[in-house]
Structure formats: structure tokens, C-alpha cells
Amino acid sequence: MKWTKPFLAISIRSKIIILCIISSLVPLLLIASFTFIYLSKAIEHKFSDTTTNLLSSINWNIQTFVNDVEGISKLMLSSRDVQSFLTYNKDNFKEIYRLQTATRDFAINMTNNKSYIRYLYVGSPQRELIVTNQWDALTNDNIYGAVTHSRWYSQVDDIQGRGIWLNSDEFHILKTPDLLLYGKRLNNLDTLEPIGLMIISIDRRVFDDMFRDINKPANGNLLILEQDRLIYYNAQTGMQNPLNEQDLKVISALPDKGTQIQTIDGEQYVITFDTNASTQWKVVSMIPFNSINSEIAFIRNLTIGLTLVAFLLAAGGAFLISDRITKQLTLLTSVAWKAARREEIEGIHFKEKDEIGRIGNQFIRIFRNNSELTDKLMEAKLKEKEAELIALQSHINPHFLYNTLNSVYMMAEKIGAKNISKMVMSLSNIFKLSLNNGEYITTVGNEIEQVKNYLEIQNIRYYGKFDVEIDLEPGIEKVSMLKLLIQPLVENAIYHGIELKEDKGSISIRGRMNESELLFEVEDDGVGFDPTIARPRGYALKNIQERIKLQYGQEYGIYVDSTPGVGTKVKLVIGIMK
């Protein structure tokens, strides 16, 4: 723009003076006109951020607490003693007493360090057990019958084994009313058939302990609601009486997350709310609107005073420091450009009379030290990767095993143990190929040969449980590659796919080559898994991934695709060695 040209043409010293005056004077004039709007927004953001962070902390604590309770339920479900106690159907009183004692001890052990647990109950049509942390009286001798006839039991049964937080208003197991219940159907670990249910009762005091160390807003109130039921209320200096039914309905009708201004009990409040995803509890912070207005007035007056002082200081200081700043500023810019282009900085020295001079000299020292450290770090990383690659392939000494297996093979041949001699010979071939004259580079042919020997051993071990199909592109056998990449994938296919399958399975190994890379596929029709829930297991896959990226680059690696009940396909993509 035309009006900026005269300004750009003046000296840096003059620019600093002008900018200091404008940057001080203009905000002062603007604040006088727009202070209310500006500060209202600032305070709104402040309270919004503060309460949002507060609710996030509370939500995190609630989620940690929920995870803790769910962890206890999973441990109870996985206990063989609990499983046997609920399903044992023989008239052996001694065994029943043993299982009951073991289950009670296990439940007590689970709840000893959990002061918030009021009781832990497990029950089935055969028998039931309840462990309480206090001397509470029971309301019913047949708890299981009472529970199964309740309305919310159908909720527990409908979700088929997942836990659910329940409203305890419908009935009480103890004569002392419960606050919160966590219910879960227990399934047989082997058949997944339902065998009973578990209930964990939570004392209200858990929330007092949970929020004791959280910084709460001044004059604010914290609430936790389950739909329109108030399950926790922590009043500060605001409302001193519990919310009436109408106010609870107003708050429970709010969306899952956000901030609104509502009139509660005749007074305006800034209400910030969030909903826990696991329990659907709504966590609510209520701050009186008057406390926000008082802070706005204080900050407005303080801002005006500080702005006036800042303008006077800036106008006077601009004349005093502009000249000193600009002398070495140009030199500092030059050094920064050289550093950005990683050029050598030689023959430059700042006068350390002010901060810019000290910063400039320190910047030069840091840049030089950083350049030296970068070079040393790169050298160290290269040496470290070389050492890792050697270490990964030097876990065992194959010479001793290879020679020993040959001796075992000859002994098996003498006594006519054909399967033993066949397995020993295959294992001997595996070690011979693994040795590979001390080299970590082999050929595709040797790698496939090693896989064949491994599959032969496993097929003998599993009595022919799987068929194998190997399809290699002609001419690929002589191509060089990193050794021990395909065999661990075949091993995973057997142990995590075929072994878990009831009937006979199959494994397909395919190899192809294009101009720049080798592509191998190991596919099985085993049990598979859901990639969105589980991750591929095993140290071997991680080991292979690291070795591939170390040898070939970050663009290469292994890729797993699996479908439950259908099978798993693992792709191995590596470069072609020159």
C-alpha cells in the first residue's frame, strides 16, 4: 500500500519509537471504548477454560475410578475359584465349603484396599456370597432371587457380560441404602454361557476422596447427576440447599457438554457440564454470575491503569533503548540467517554491553556446540544401529546346535526312529541356513528352504494339522534379502491362527518381485482376530519391523490384515539389494 512506503523508508530507530508509541496509545484508546466487551470475553474464556479443565480432571478421576471397579470385576470373572463356586452342582459339602472359602478370601483380597466398596456380591442359581466392608444387615436371604426379579437385572442380562452402572433405588440388598451399583453378568470362561452375576456397591464417600485435591473454583459448586438423580453435591459458598426437583430437571436436560447461563433458585449461574462416556454421569460446575462480574470490574480498572503506565514507560524507553538495540540487531539477523542455512559462523563477535550482545554470542556458541553434537549423534546412531543388527542375529551359537543335531540324527537312524530323524534333519537344516557362514544376508531360495524345514517339523508335531502351498515367481530364488524374515511370520500363522482352529487348516506363502521391491504374503485360514480391538502379538513381529526399517528404510515393513473366523494375511514388503 502507498501509505506504508514512507514508513518502510525511515530508520529502524524511528520505526521502534513510532511503533512503541502507537502500540501503547492505540490500545489505551480502544480499551476505553471496548473494555466491557473485551474483558467480558476474556473472563468468559478464563472461566470456560478453568471449568473445562476442572471437569476434564474430574472426568479423568471418574474414569480412573470406573476402570478400577471394572478391573476388580474382570479379576473376579477370571478367577477359577469363583467360576467353580458358582457352577459346582454336586452334593459334596467339603468341596462346596472349600470353594466358598476360596471365593470369600479372593473377594476380601480384592476389596481390602478399596474403602469405597460397601459390598461385593457374586451369585448364581446354585449359591451366592456377599462380602461387606461394614457390619451391614441383609434385607433378603435369597439375594439372587430378588435381583433377578428386579427391573434392571434385564439391563445387565441384555448387554451379555459387559458391566453397567445401575440405579439402586429399585431395591436394596443391605438395609442401609446403596448409592451406586455396578452390575455384571458372569459367563463361563470355557463355554461363555451365563453362570451368575456380580454386584459391587460403591459408597458416596468415594467422591469426597476423589475431589479432595482438585482445585475448585471459588464460590463454585460441583454436582454429579445420573439422568435427573443427584448422586453427588459439593456446595461451596453459593447454594447451601440441595437442588429442588425442577432445577434438577433443568440441569439434566442440558446437552452432553458445553457452557450455559441458567437461573437456579432465583440466581444466575454459569453452568459448565460434561458427560462421562462410560457411566453417562453428567458432571456439572456451577459458578455464580456475580463473582464473574466482580472480577471483570477489577481487571478492567487494573488494565486501564497498567495501560497508562505502559504507555508512559514505552514512550520514554523507546527513545533511550532504540539506538542501542538497532546497532547489533542487524548483526544478529545476519547470524540467524547463517545458522538457518547451516553455514559456518566465523569472525563474528557481539559486544556484550546489553542483552542482544550476550544473546548473540551465546547463540553462536550454542550453534557451534549443536553442530558438533549433531555430527557426533549421527555417528553414534549409525554405530548403535550396526550393533543392534549384529546383536539381533547373535542370540545363539548355531555351530554347537548344528553339530549336536547331526549326532542325534545318526542315533535316531540307527534305532529306526524315522519321525525323530526327519525332525532332527529338518532342524539341523534350519540351523545350517541360520548360520549362513556368519552373514546376515541370504537368498530368497535359502529363506524359503528354511521355512520348508520349519513347516516339516511343525506338521510332524501337529500330526498333519495343516496343508502348505508355496508359490514363488520364477527367478526370485537367487535374489538377496535379509535372513529370518519369513519364518517368524509362518510361526505366527501356526501358533495364533491354525493351532486355535478346531479342524485342519492351510497356509499359503507367495513371493513376487517388481523393479524396486520384493513382496511376500503369508496367509492362513485360522481363527483370525479383529484389528480394531487386538494388535498383532509377539516379539518376532516387532523384531522384523525394526530390522526391515533399519536395513531397507522407513517405507518398507510388514502389514497385517485379519478377519475373525476367516484368517490372517501378512504382507512383507522389502527393497531389492543391489
C-alpha angles and dihedrals in degrees: 000000000000096000092057094059097076090047093051091049096059124088124277089244091058091045091054092050093047094045093048092052094044094044089053101038100043096052089049092054093044093047090054090058103034104026096116095050094042096047093042089058091045093051091044090054091045094053091040092053093043095049093040090054090045092052090045089055091047091046089050091051090048091049090049089050091047091049089050092053091045089049090056090050092051091050090051091048093050094049112109090204091057091046092051093044092056097043104035106120105175128104094242104130093185092055092043090052091049093050091046092051093047091048092047092049091048092049092047090050090052093051103036094094095035106085091174093066110097094185142342118216132188123177147162136177088272100050145334141209134197128192118194131192091212137039095267124160121233121239096207137029091211102050094164092056092048092048096048091053092053123103096240094051087079088058091055091046094047095059091055105222103341118117123251133191110233140198109244096200094097096067140346127227090194126044088237105077116251122231104202133007129199111199130189136171113234116223130196108262092221104039100021088225116143113262103168145310141269130214127191117193117208124208118228091235090077089081093052090054092042095054099034094100097037116107105238125199116264112261089006132133129214122210135177118200132189101204101305095338118103108224099167133022125177109179120192120182095315121074111009098186126069115260117269121238094262093053091048090055091051092052096041089052091061118108121265095267138008147074128278140165112237136171110238122180090347095308131099118242135183101230120198117184142180133179125225109233096214101046102021088228112154113225111204132190116196119193122179110247091223092065089056093050092052091054091049091055093047094048092045093056092043092050093052092049094047091046092055092048091046092051093052093046093045094050092049096039094047091066093047102047105028094083095049093046096051096052096070098023092085091050091050090052090053092051091049092053091050091049092049090055090043092238124156113271106212133157095015121123130166125216105244096217094115141016095274091056092049092044091050094052092043090049090054092049093048092048092052093045091047092051091052092046091048091054092047091046093053090049091048092049092052091050091045093052091048090051092048092051091051092045093050090058098040103063093116138022105240094190094075094043093046094053093043092051091052088056091049090049092055091048091050091050090053093056094040097245095152097175092049093048090047093051092044092050091050091048090048090053090050092056092044091054091043090054091053092173091296093299124129091205118079137160130266088246093056091045092052091044089055090050090051091053090048092049091049090056092047094047090054090047093050094039096245095312093156143033122225129214120187119189118179128175109248113262095021094104094080096051114111122240142160109280128241097031104115101038095064089052091053089047091054090049090056100042100037099031119020098030092058092049118098099216132040118299140196137224124204123198118191130179129191136168134206132177097287109018150030120235122198126179126197110190129177134179093221130128095292124195141238108264091202091060107027132038126218107275133223143063089251095069092050090046092051092047092052094046093049094050091045093051104032107020141261094290092067131069146101127307124197126206118178138168121196111249093007106067145253134278121197119192120203115197120185137159127256114255116229 
